[in-house]
Amino acid sequence: MTVLTTVMIVGVVIVIGLLVTRLSRDTPVLPDQIILPDGAKPLAFTQGTGWYAVVTDADEILIFDRLTGALKQTVVVE
C-alpha cells in the first residue's frame, strides 16, 4: 500500500513539474497596448509567430503585426 502511495505522489510531482516547465518555456511577448479601430470591442485574442489577432464584436478578425502593431489584415466573418 505504501509503495502505491509513493508511486502516485512521485507521479503527481513529475506531472506538475512537466506542466510548469512546458508552460513557462517560450512565453510569448504580448504587445504593451493593442490599439483597435474606433468602436471595436474585443471578444477574443490569439497569437502566432510574428502576428496576433483580435476577434471583435462586429464579427471581424483583425490581424496585427507583432513587431510594429500595424493592422495587416481584416477578415469579415459571415
KEKOL-657187 format. One line per field, with one value per residue (C-alpha): residue number from 1; chain; x, y, z. Coordinates in nm, 3 decimals, decimal comma, always signed. Example, Ala and Ser with C-alpha at 12.3 -4.5 7.8 and 13.67 -1.06 7.14 Angstrom:
REM residues 2
num = c(1; 2)
cadena = c(A; A)
x = c(+1,230; +1,367)
y = c(-0,450; -0,106)
z = c(+0,780; +0,714)
***
This chain:
REM residues 78
num = c(1; 2; 3; 4; 5; 6; 7; 8; 9; 10; 11; 12; 13; 14; 15; 16; 17; 18; 19; 20; 21; 22; 23; 24; 25; 26; 27; 28; 29; 30; 31; 32; 33; 34; 35; 36; 37; 38; 39; 40; 41; 42; 43; 44; 45; 46; 47; 48; 49; 50; 51; 52; 53; 54; 55; 56; 57; 58; 59; 60; 61; 62; 63; 64; 65; 66; 67; 68; 69; 70; 71; 72; 73; 74; 75; 76; 77; 78)
cadena = c(A; A; A; A; A; A; A; A; A; A; A; A; A; A; A; A; A; A; A; A; A; A; A; A; A; A; A; A; A; A; A; A; A; A; A; A; A; A; A; A; A; A; A; A; A; A; A; A; A; A; A; A; A; A; A; A; A; A; A; A; A; A; A; A; A; A; A; A; A; A; A; A; A; A; A; A; A; A)
x = c(+0,000; +0,281; +0,459; +0,147; +0,110; +0,475; +0,447; +0,132; +0,296; +0,606; +0,385; +0,189; +0,511; +0,651; +0,332; +0,326; +0,695; +0,642; +0,345; +0,540; +0,841; +0,634; +0,403; +0,681; +0,908; +0,896; +0,643; +0,518; +0,573; +0,243; +0,223; +0,209; -0,107; -0,338; -0,497; -0,825; -1,018; -1,278; -1,585; -1,433; -1,478; -1,258; -1,416; -1,114; -0,738; -0,496; -0,140; +0,106; +0,464; +0,501; +0,132; -0,161; -0,533; -0,832; -1,190; -1,430; -1,798; -1,859; -1,768; -1,429; -1,088; -0,817; -0,467; -0,177; +0,198; +0,360; +0,665; +0,504; +0,148; +0,025; -0,302; -0,209; -0,544; -0,914; -1,128; -1,506; -1,685; -2,016)
y = c(+0,000; +0,245; +0,164; +0,257; +0,581; +0,669; +0,598; +0,811; +1,103; +1,085; +1,070; +1,379; +1,570; +1,475; +1,583; +1,917; +1,969; +1,898; +2,135; +2,415; +2,377; +2,345; +2,637; +2,874; +2,800; +3,035; +3,263; +3,488; +3,860; +4,040; +4,397; +4,658; +4,806; +4,681; +4,968; +4,871; +5,075; +5,313; +5,135; +4,785; +4,580; +4,271; +3,930; +3,700; +3,713; +3,469; +3,480; +3,311; +3,359; +3,723; +3,814; +3,838; +3,856; +4,007; +3,897; +4,189; +4,213; +4,320; +3,966; +4,075; +3,923; +4,189; +4,054; +4,268; +4,251; +4,160; +4,387; +4,704; +4,666; +4,761; +4,614; +4,361; +4,212; +4,228; +3,921; +3,961; +3,655; +3,597)
z = c(+0,000; +0,082; -0,244; -0,443; -0,247; -0,306; -0,678; -0,704; -0,520; -0,740; -1,050; -0,949; -0,875; -1,218; -1,399; -1,216; -1,292; -1,661; -1,678; -1,511; -1,739; -2,059; -1,982; -1,876; -2,174; -2,474; -2,313; -2,593; -2,560; -2,592; -2,716; -2,440; -2,579; -2,851; -3,038; -3,202; -3,458; -3,312; -3,180; -3,196; -2,881; -2,838; -2,780; -2,819; -2,863; -3,024; -3,147; -3,374; -3,486; -3,585; -3,555; -3,318; -3,386; -3,212; -3,276; -3,241; -3,160; -3,523; -3,642; -3,770; -3,714; -3,701; -3,766; -3,646; -3,697; -3,365; -3,404; -3,536; -3,410; -3,758; -3,885; -4,155; -4,247; -4,163; -4,210; -4,202; -4,066; -4,241)
***
